[in-house]
Amino acid sequence: MSEKITPYKNSSLGKKEQVAQMFDTISGNYDNLNRVISFGIDIKWRKKVLKIVSDKKPKIILDIATGTGDLAILMAQTNAEKIIGLDISAGMLEVGKKKVEEKKLSNVIELVLGDSENMPFGDNYFDAITVSFGVRNFETLEKGFAEILRVLKPNGVFVILETSVPDKTPYKQGYNFYTKNILPLIGKLFSKDNSAYGYLSESAAAFPYGEALNNILRKIGFIDVVAMPQTFGVATIYSASKK
């Protein structure tokens, strides 16, 4: 990205701290708001991520930027022995822990407060690593990817689900109108943080996607990198591995 987009324009905090503050603020409404913003299609996208990970039959999974734990909870369907959800926002994790307890998955899923760019895990530890709608919140994308490569086992799978921008007419024009005009409005109606959903739409529009993101992953050292656009290109699933 050519410029660093942050949630709060006039804050003296770094991006990482601003993102944690933002998600702490919107954590109570985040799940319901996400369903409204994506018209529920994000559930379908996450199931595709589940299929990719399940095919690898992983024993230990890491879900980065786990938020309220939706994807970590879904990953329980892989029958993995251990699933760790990592997030920088304590507020989001509190919501997630309640969901994990309600689903009686506390013996499998552990939600951990931590920084994805400085993870408290050993080298070559995880069979599979996922991140949904979180990589664009990294302070330094390359550092985050390098850290993910470090903790991923050789032949393990790394799967990203992230927003992208449609390239074809009329989807591109419709997407631009929705993210610039409708998305921030919905965010203001549902959230007490007026900056949050303006940031989320702005960061999505500026984030590298498709082959641009593939090339960053390859530069860091990932192999077998594939981008799979979803729903006219409004989101993309990326799959990569490690030598």
N, C-alpha and C positions, 0 to 999 in steps of 0.2 A: 504494500500500500504506500502511496506517495505521501500521505499525511496520516498522523495518528489521531483517530477519531475517539473522543472520550465522552462519557455521559454528561459531564458537567463542565461547561466551557470555562468558567471562571474559578475552578477549584485549583488549589495548590497541591492536591494529592496526585500521585501517579495514576496511570490508567488502571492498574491492578486494584488499587485501593478504592478507586471510584466505582469500578464494576462490582466489587464486594458490597459497597454501600448501596448501590442502586438495587441489587438483587435482594439485599436485606429488606429494603423498603417495600418492594413489590411482591415479596414472597407469598403473602397471604392470598393474593389474587392471581398469581402467576398461572396456575393450571387452567382455571376457567378462562382466563384471557387468551391463553394459547389456543384453546379449542376454538374460540370465536375468531381469532385472527387468521387461523389456517383453515377455517371451515371444517375442522376435524380431520383433514387429510393427513396431518402429521402422524396420526395413528397408523395409517397405511404405510407411510414411509418407514416408521420404526419397525414394523413387522418385516419389512424387506431386509433391514439391518439384522434383525434376529435370524433370518434365514441364512444370511452369509456367515454369521458367527456360528450358528448351530452346525453347519456343515463341517466345521473344523473340530467339533467335539471337544471344546475347551474344558479344562479343569479349573483354571483360575482366570477370572475376567476382571478387567479394570474399566469402569465407566468414568471418564473424565468430564468435568463440568456437569456433574450428575444432577445438579439442581434439586428438584423435589423427588428425584429417584425414579422417574417413569421408565427410563430405558434400563436401569439396573434391575428394576422389578420385572420387566419383560424378559430380561436375560436369564431369569430363574428357569424359564422354559427350556433352556439348553441343558438343564440338569448338571450344570457346573457345580463343583464342590464348594467354591468360594467366589463371591462377587464383591468387589470393593467399589464403592461410589465415592469419588473425590470431588470436592467443591470448595471454592474460596468464600462462599457465603454461608455463615452460620444460620441465618434466617431461613434460607432455602432448605438446608439440611434438617432443621427442626421439623419442617413440614414433611420432608421425605421420611424421617425416622418414624413419624406417626403412621404413615402409609405402609411402611415395611412391617411395623408391629401389627397393624390391622390385618395384613395379608399373611401373618404368621411366617414371615421369612427372615426373622432376626438371626436364625441359626446359619443362614446362607449369605445374607447381605449385610455388609458393614459399611456405614456411611462415615466418611472421614473428612475433617476440615483440613484443607491443605492447598498448596500452590502447585498447579500443573507444570510450572516451569522449574520447580525444585521439589521433586517428589521424594517421599521418604521410603522408597522401595529399592531393593537390590537390582543389579543388572540381570537381564534375561529372566524375569520373574513371571510375566503374564503370558498366557497362551493367546489371549485376545484382548484388544483394547478398543473401546468405542468412545465416541464423543458426538453428541447431537446438539447442534446450534450453540457451540461453545468455542470453536477455534478462533472465531473472529473477535473474541473477547481476550485472547492472549495479549499480553503486553508486547512480547517479541515472538512472532510466529515461528521463526526458525529455531529459537531456543526451546520453545514448547515441543516442536516436532523432534528435535534432537533428544530431548528428555524422554519422549515416548518411545523413540527407537531404542534408547538405552535399556528401558525396563521390559521391552517386548522380547519374547523368546525367538530364537532363530526359527523360521518357518511359521511364526505366529502371524495373526491377521490383525490389521489396524483398519477400522471402519469409521469413516466420518459421514455424518449427515449434516449438511449445512445449506443455508439459503444461497441461491445463485440468481442470475438475471437472465430471463428469456432472451434469445437472440432474434427470434422471428416475429414479424408483424402478424396479427395485432397484439400478440401476447406481451411483447416488450413494452408497448405503449400503455396497455392496461395495467401491467405490473408497476410501471413507474408512477402512474396516477394513484394506484392503491397505496403504495408504500409512502409516497410523499404527502398524500392528502387524507386518506381514510385511516391508515394504521395509527398515526399519531393522535387522531381524533378519538379512536376507540380506546387507545391507551389512556388518554386524559379522562374519559368517561369512567373507566374502570379503576384507574390507579391514582393514588395521591401524589405520585411522583411524575410531574408533567414532563420531565426531561427523559425519562426512561425509554419510552417507546419511540420518541424522536431519535434517540441514539440508536436503538435497535434497527430502525429502518435505514438510517444514515450509514451505519456500519455495514449493513448487509449490502447496500448498493456499492460501497467502495471496496469490498473484500474481493481478492482474486478468486476466480472460480474456473471450473473446467480445466483446460490444458495448462493455464497459468498456475493453478494450485498443484496439478500433477507434477509440473516441473520443479516446484519448490520441494515437494516430497522426494523426488528423485535426487535433487541436489543434496538433501540431508542424508540420503543413503538408503531410502526405501526402494524396494523392487516390486515388480508385478503391479504397478500403479494403474488403476482403472477408474474412470469417472463415468457415472451412470445418471444422466439427468432425469428428474422426476417431474411429472405434471407440467408439461410444456417448458420445463427448465426453471421453474420457480425455486426448486431445491435440487441438490445433487448429492448422490451417495458416492463416496470414494472408498475404494478398497486398495490396501497395500500390504506388503509383507517385508520380511527381514531375511537377509542371507543367512 
